Amino acid sequence: MVRVGWDPPLQTYFAQVHDLTKENEEEEIILWQGTRPGEIEYTDQLTAVVYEWVKLSVETRLALINDKRDNK
C-alpha cells in the first residue's frame, strides 16, 4: 500500500510504502520519505519516489498540488 500527501508543518510532500504481503504479521514500512522540512517540494519528485510501486494519476497529482496550495 502506498500513502502520499502534503505535510503542512514540515512543508513537504511525503510518501509511505507498506508491505502488506505478510499475513498475520504487523505491516512493515519499506519506504518513508518526506520526514524532514522541505524534503520533497514538487509532485514530480514525489512521483519519482513512489514510481517503483505506483504511478500517480494526474488527478492525484492535482489533488496534492491543491492540498499544498491550500495548506501553506
N, C-alpha and C positions, 0 to 999 in steps of 0.2 A: 504494500500500500504506500502511496506517495501523498504527502501533505505539503502544500505550498501556501504561502500567504505573505502578508506585509506586517511587520512588527513595528508599530509606531514608536515605542520608547527607544528602540535601537536604530530606527530609521534604516531598516534593511529588509529585503525580501528574505524569506527562509525556506528551506526545503528539508523534509524528513522522509527517509525511505525506511519502511518497516518490513522485516522478513516475517511473513505470516505462514510460511511453509511447515513450520514445526508444530505438529499437533500436541496439545496438552502441555505446552511449554509457554513461558512468558514470551511475548513478541520481542524481537530483537531489532533495535535501531541500527541499521547498517550504514546510514549516512545522515548527518545532521549538519547543515551549513546555514549560515546567517545568524550566528550566535554572537557576533561582535558588531559594534556600531558601524554602519555604513558598509558592511562586508559585501553585500550584493545589491548594487544600486539600480540595475536595469533588468527588465524581463528577459532580454537576450542572454544575460549572464545566468539567470535562473534556469532558463531553458537548457543551456549547456550543462548545468549541474545535474539535472534530472534526466537528460536525454537517454541515458542507458536504460532507464526504467519506464519512462513515459514521454510521449510527445505532447507538449502543452498546446491545446487548441487556441485558435485566435480568440474565441470567446473567453477562455480562461485568462489569457494574457491581457485582454482589455479589462476584465474584472479586476485583475491585480493592479493594473495601472490606475484604474479609478479608485481602488481602495487606498493606494499610496497617495493619490491627489487629495482624497477626502480626509485623510488621517495624518497629515503632516503636522 
